[in-house]
Amino acid sequence: MKTGVKGSLLAAVSLALVGCAATGGGAASAGDKPAASADKPAKFDKNPYPSTYTPYPGRPTAVRGVTIFDGEGGRIDNGVVLFAGGKIEAVGGADTAIPAGYDVIDGTGKVLTPGIIDIHSHLGDYPSPSVDAHDDGNEATSPTTPEVWSEHSVWPQDPGFSRALANGGVTSLQILPGSANLMGGRSITLKNVPSRTVQGMKFPGAPYGLKMACGENPKRVYGGKGRMPSTRMGNFAVNRQTWAKAVAYKKKLDDGKAVDRDLAMETLAGVLAGEILIHNHCYRADEMALVIDMSKEFGYKVSTFHHAVESYKIADMLAKEGICSAMWADWWGFKMEAYDSVNENVPLVHKAGACAIVHSDDANQIQRLNQEAAKALKAGRRMGIDVSDAVAWSWLSYNPAKALGIGEQTGSLKPGKMADVVLWNGDPFSAYTRPEKVWIDGALMFDAMDPRRRPVSDFELGQPGEGDVK
């Protein structure tokens, strides 16, 4: 967690100017480009920074004799998983036939799971080394900055990406702006692969998110400068006024009226249209309830409350509204709004039938999310909440995938889904267990037994020495 303002991706609509045919006099001649006019308003490109992600090459692979957690609560002992062409082909018992030509891996005594998906990360925006020059997560110049996009700060060479892959089995992650602002900007979902550009990491087809923040951070950042908001009621007033402006902007678009292009309003119009997902940093139960009311007032939906240390108090409400909670296992008490947590928060939310997620918000904790989930699982069992290991894995894979709008593509081991897979060298809820192999879209991206399969970013290769050829 950052000592300053904490940060608590489906590529969204940006709406890019495309001219429409002018109305008026005669027909345009061949070769004339249509021009925009007052009654033929401009439209905007929904994807001006498209994903260029291409899966790394893989080989047809079978893992047999392994314990399988499928990510949606299913467990198979002594099972077989087949994947080829970047997709899961089959998941079954010991009698599952393995086609000729497949690389066969013995998984005896090991566990195979979907890759971990971290719904709340700042890798790339707050990369290592943590120096002022890399502090690119908070555009702390206005209480609302929905016009900024986190991907425009992501540094693909951040060593944190490879650490999350090799140490934590993280195959996808959402990069969010920080939480200085009520509306911090767009988030982006990435595949955790080496790339020269952030576009080469962008999860294809994933929707953008909008990062919002409740509570102490926005009022501290701006109230301390003599600006609004300086109180929680100020937070809501600024939010509501901004949403009211966005509703009016979207109505003009829907009515076909000409508008001056406004990048902030484009993002909010995308949220109101259901194309951009809300990820809201919010700790207290009462504020989460107020945000839900505000979302109904202006016609948007919250995908996930992040940090959410008091979700256990309103778990039934969250279940009814279909809102996920991204939570820590036992990280609390570092400020007043984070004070009233319980170690059983995650399992209590799960027991209520709501969507529970374990997240990191930290470059070190992302390497141990399996252990964080284990702590929450143990806390729940101590109070009598019986959650199986296989079901608890959904807190790390399928639930975050659903909350990010990518649950149809990844997050569980189902035929046809992306082969984002981790082979653990033991019980994945043990502090002694590490990823042995990690595949992303069926490509072996990490192998603990093969030094050549341990990714290192350009930054980590070092600088030329005195005697090196210049």
N, C-alpha and C positions, 0 to 999 in steps of 0.2 A: 504494500500500500504506500502511496506517496505521502510524504509528510506535509505537502501543501494541499491544494485542492484536489480531492480524489476523483478519479473518473469512475465513476461507479460503473445482415447486410443484404437485403435484397436490392439489387441495384434499382434505384428508384427512378421514378419519373423525373426527369428534369424538365421538361416541356420545351427543342432547338429550332431557331427560326427557319421556317420553311415557307417560302412564298406561296400564296394562293393566286389563282387567276384573277386578274382585275376584272371588275364588272364595269360596264359603261358602254362606250361607243361600239365599235365593230369587233369582230373576232380577231384574236391575235394571229399574226402570221406564223408560219412554220419557222421554228428556230428561235422565236421570241421567248424569253423566260417570263413566266407569270410573275406579276408584281403584287405585293400585298396592298390592301386598301382598307379603308375604315370599315367597310361592311364585309370584308373578307379577312378576318383577323389572322395574325401570325400564329403558327403552332410551333412547338418546341420539341427538339430531339429528346427522346426519353432515355437514350443511352449514348451520351457523347464520349464516354470513356469505356468502351466495351472490353469485356474479358477477352484476353488472348490465350487463356490457359489451354494447354494441350497436355494430356496425361503423359507421363514418362513411359517408356516401353516396359511391358511386363511379360511374364511367361505363364502359360497355363499351370496352375498350382493346385495341389491337394494337400490338406492338412488332415491327418487321420489319427485316431486314438486319442483325441483331445476332448476336454470338457468345453462345451460351447455355451456362452451366454449370448443369446441372439439380439439383445438390446431392447426387446419389447417384453421382457419378463420370462421368455422361454429358456429352458436349459436342456441340453442333451449331453449325457455322459458317454464317453468312448465314441464320440461322433466324428463325422467327416464333413469338411467344407471344401467345395470346389469353386474356383474362380478363374476366369479367362476373359480376354478381351476387355479388361477393366471392370467386369461385372461379376457379381455373385451368381454362380450357376446352380448350385445345389447345397442344401444344408440337411444332413440326415444322420442316421445311425450308422453303426459299424458295417452294415451290409450295403451301404451306398457304393455303387460301382464307380471305380476310378478309371477314366478313359486312358488309353495308351498315349504316351507322349507328355504326360503331366509330370512336373517336378513334385515328388512326394516327400512331405515333411512329417516326421514322427512327432506327434504332440503328446505322447504319453506323459502324464504328470503335469501337464501344462494347461492353460486356459486360453481360449480364443474368444475375442470380443470385437464388437465394432470399435473403430477408433473413437477416442474421446473428442468431444466437441466443446470448446470453451466459449460460452456465449458472452463472456465479458473479459476482454483483454485490451491492453494498450501497447502490445508489442509493435514495434515499428514507429509508433507515434511518440512513445517514451522509450527509445531503444537503449541498449547498453553500448558503450559506457554511459552511465547516467550523468550527463553534463548539461550545462545550460544550453549549449548549442543544439542539443537533441530534444529540448523541451518543446514539443510541437503538438501537444494534446488539447490544450485549452486556448481558444481564441477569446481571452478574457477582456474584450474591449466593449462589449455590450451584453446586457442580460439575455438577449435572444439573438443567436447567430445560426439560424437554420440554413443559411446559405453556404456555410463551409462544409467540406466533405473530408472525413478522416483520411480517405485514401490519398489525398493530396499531401499528406504529411508522412505517409508510411515509407520507411526506409527498408527495402527488402533485405539488406545485408545485416540487419539486426541479428546478432548471435542468439538472441532469445528464441527465434523460430526453430533453429536446429536443436536447442536444448529441450524445448517443449516436445519436439518429435521424438528424440532419442531417449530422454529421461521420463517423459510423461505419456507417450503414446497419443499425442494430440494430432489429429489429422485435419481438422478444420477449426477455425476460430473467427469470432467477430471482433473487429477492431473498432472501438468506440472513441469519440471525443471525450474529454474530461468532463467534470461536473461543476465547473465554475459557473456555468450559465443555465438558465431555465430551459433553454433550447440550445443545445451545444453543437448541433450539426448532424450530418448524415454519418452513419456507420457503414462498414463494408465487411462482408464475409469472405474469407480467404481459404483456399486449400493450402495446407502447410508444406509447401514445396519450394525448393530453391528457384529463384527467378531473378532476372536482371531488372524487371519492372514489376510494379504492383499489379498492373493489368495481367501479367503472366501468372499471378497468384489468385486472381478473382474467381470465386466460385461461380461457374457459369449458370446464369439464370436465377441466381439468388436475389431476392428483393433487398433494396436498401432498408436501413432502419433510421429512425430519428432518435437521437439521444436527448432525453429530457432529465431534469433534476429537480427534486423537491428540497425543502428544508434549509438546513444551516448553510450549505455552501454558497448558493446564489446570494442570500441576504448578507452573508459575511463579506463576499467579494465586492458587492456593489454598494451595500449600505455603509461600509467603512469608508467609501469614497464620497459620501454625501449624496448618493444617487439612489433612485428607486430600482429594486426593492431593498428595504432594510428590515422587513418583517415577513412573517409567513403570509399575512394577508396581502402584503405588497407583492409577494411571489405570485399569488393567484390572480391578483388584479392585472399584472403585466401579462401573464399567460392568457387570461381571458380576452384582453384587448387585442393581443396578437392573433388569437384564434378568430376573433370577430372579423379582423381585417382579412384573414385567410379565407373565411367563408365567403366574404364579399368578392374577393378576387376569383375564387373558383366559380362563383355564380356567373361572373362575366364570361369566363371561359366556356362554361356550360351553355350559356345563352348565345355563344358565338360572337361576342363583342370584342373589339380590339382592346388590348391592354399593353401597357409598357412592360417590357420584360423585367421581372423581379425575381432574382434567384432564391431569395428567402421564401417568397410566396409560392414559388414553384414546388419547393419541398413540402410546404404545408398543404398545398392543394393535392399533392401526391398522397399524403397521409389521409386527407379527407376522402380521397377516391379509393382508399384501401390498398394502394399500391406500395406504400412505404409503411414499415412496421414501427410502432412506438416501443422503445426500450427506456423505461423510466427509473432512474436512480431515486429510490425512496425507502426510508427506513421505518417510519412510524405507521402504525395501522390506521390512525385517524386521517393521516394525509393521503394514504393510499385510497381510502374510502372517498375522500374529497376529489381526488384525481378521477376516480371512476365516474363520479357525478359530473365533473367538468367534461369528461369525454362524451358523455351522453348529451350534455348541453350543446356541444358543437359538432357531434356526429362523427367521432373517430373512435377507434378501439385500441386499448393498451394490449400489446402482446405480452410484455413481461415487466414485472417490477424487479429491479436489481438491488442486491444487498438485502433488502426486505427482511430485516432482523425481527420484525414484529408480524410477519405473515401468519404465524400460528394463531394470532388473535382473531383474524378474519378469514381463516382458511376456507370456511364454508362459503363466504361471499366470493372469494377468488374462484372457487370451484364453480359456483353458479355463473359467474361472468366469463369463465373460460380463460382466465389470466394466469400465466405462469409466474412462479417466483424463483429467481436465481439467487442462491444463498451461499454463505460460508457455513462450514461446520461449526466453528466455535470462535470466530473472529468478531469481537464486539467490545464495547466499553471505551473506545478511543475518543468518543465525543458523546454529548448527552443524547442525541437522537439514536445512537447506536447502543444505548445502555441496557435497554430492557429486552435482551435476547435470551434464548434458552438453547442449550445444546441439542434439544430435541426438535428444533424448528423444522428442519427438512423432513423428518419422518412424520411429524404432526401434519404438515401440509399434505404430504402424500396420503396419510390415513384419511383425510377429509375428502379425498377424491380430486384434489387440485393437482396441477402440474408442478412438480418439484424438480429443481435443477441445482447442481453444485457448480459454482463458478470460481474463478480465481481473482481477477482484478490485480494480478501481481505477477511479475516476471519469474519469481521463484516458485510461488504456489502453483502456477500452471504446470510445473514439472512433477507435481505430486497430487493431482486432483483425485486419483484413485484412493490415496490415503485419506484425503479430506472426506470423500464419500464414506470410507470405512468408519471414520470417527462418528459421522452422523448416523450410520447404520447401527453402530454399537450403542449410541445414546438412545436410539429408539427402542432397541431390544431391552435395554435396562428398564424402561418404563412399560414394557409389555406390548410394544408395537412390533408384531412379527412380520418383518419384510425379508424375503429371501435375497440371497446374493444376486441372483439373476434379475430379479425385479429392481433391486437397487441400482443395477448398471444402467437402467433407463434414465436415471438422474444425470448420467454423464454422456449419453449418446442420443437416444431417441427423443427424449423430452427437449433438449436444446435444439435438436434438428427441427422439431415441429415449431418451436418458438421462433426460429429463424426463417421459417417458410421453406425449408429444404428437406422435410421429413419424407417426401416421396422419393428423393434421390439417395439419401444416406441416413445414417443413424442406427440402422439395424441390419442384421445379416439375413436378408431376404432375397430370393432369386430376382435378378433384374436390377437390383440396386448397385450403387458404386461399391467396388471392392475396397473399402476403407477398413482395414483389418489390423488388429494387433494380436500377436502371440506373446503371452506373458509366461515367464519362466517358472511360475508357480501361482499361488492364490493371488489374484490381482488386488485383493483388499488387505494384503499383508505389506508391512513396511519393508520387508526383505525382498519383495518381488520387483522385477524390472521388466520393461519390454525387451523381448528377445529379437523379435522381428516386427517391422511396421510396413504395411503396404498401403499405398494411396492409389486409388483407381487400378488396383492390381499390380502396381509397380513396387518392387521391393526398395523402399527408400531408406531403411535402416536395418542393419543386421549386427547385433552385438558380437557375433562370432567372426565378423569380416571387417577389418579396419577400413577397407575401401568403401564400405557402405555406411560411413559415419560422416554426414554432411558437415562441411565447414564453409562459412561464408568468406567472400573475398576479403572482408575487413579483418578476419582472423588470420589470414595468411601472412600478415605483417607487411612491413615496409622494406624497401631495398636497403641493404647494408652498405658500408663504405666501399667494399670491394666488388659490389655487384655491378654488372654492366648497366649503364644508364641508357 
